[in-house]
Amino acid sequence: MEQAKTFPSKRMNSGITVTLALSMLLASLGTSIANIALPTLAAAFSAPFAQVQAVVVAYLAALTISVVFAGRLGDRHGLKPMLVAGLGVFAVASALCGLATDLRFLIASRALQGTGAAFLMTLPMALMRQTASEARMGRAMGLLGTVSALGTALGPSIGGLLIPMTGWRGIFWVQPPLAIIALGLAVATLPDVRRKGNAPVQSLWSMLNRRLAPGLLVNLLVAAVMMTTLVVGPFYLGLGLGLKEALVGFVMAIGPVISIFSGVPSGRLVDSRGSGRALAIGLALLAAGAFLLAILPNLIGVTGYVLAILVLTPGYQLFQAANNTAMLADVPGDRRGTVSGLLGLSRNIGLISGASVMGAVFAFGVGTADFAHAAPAAIATGMRLTFLLAGGLMLVAIGVAAGQHAFVRRPR
């Protein structure tokens, strides 16, 4: 049976928003904060880079595997208690990471932390849908997108500040206090809505209908394209354009900064124009940005790269706010956790695909996997091929979204 909404939408308060935003921030921070510590970890444990990389991979793999499981537990046992449990797991796992004395224990602790992060990444969307008013739903989803981008962007910066002062353990010790604060806020502020009766949670297969599956596919394609910019961008800027490392880092930071400032305005546009129209605009900007990345950088260098990112990134934030709002709009209360988990799963699969498949396309275009010894012209060719394909994927996404919209509007 569907969950009852105990709090009228007008009573959503700042405490709920802060709680959900902090939970999302912790999950995204955990994703990126360990990356910068990999060289330090390799030296500390006298391990090759390939082994140390598992510290990052274990977190991402556990997060990806657990997101749907976390959502279904939220539907079955209540979103608030499961978020509280996830925060507890995240806090304990973060402390275990800081206490690790060997690499295998650290990797296992990171996997447990990723499992906790799945609850922090998934359930805030469902809880935001449960507590926000219909008129402010897009804004609420845009805020979560902003916080997620902020956590991803802050991770390397915070890690870079802490490691010289505290060593690698500091990047993990900073997380338990934040998780405990979020846990206390969750207990104090979140509405405790439980399932009524014994109505069983629907199977995943029965939920993947013609209304839900297209949105998940589009979410996957968009995530793949965005990850492509993070994977291919540094190689093109450094090896194709010959920029110094510091300047590459500066240019790569432009996208996350735009994401931070465009999330809430994107949500407002969703609220004022509707999720369908905002989704179409977002996908059009994503397609235009991808094609511009294939063309402009090879014509006018780094200026062209930045101009393309200025088109692509707001499109992504607008898409995220609109797609999340549309996907959760008509979902019954006892399925919101699962749908949020499916959104997270499709996004993570897209990120993995962008890193692996699109990375392979880039290598094919360059003509070698040894990018360091490739000519700048070959790097440019790989860049062009990769983002022409990315633009094509966005055209496919536009077609899928248009087909879904036509199906939803069809008279029953």
Disulfide bonds with the S-S distance in Angstrom:
none
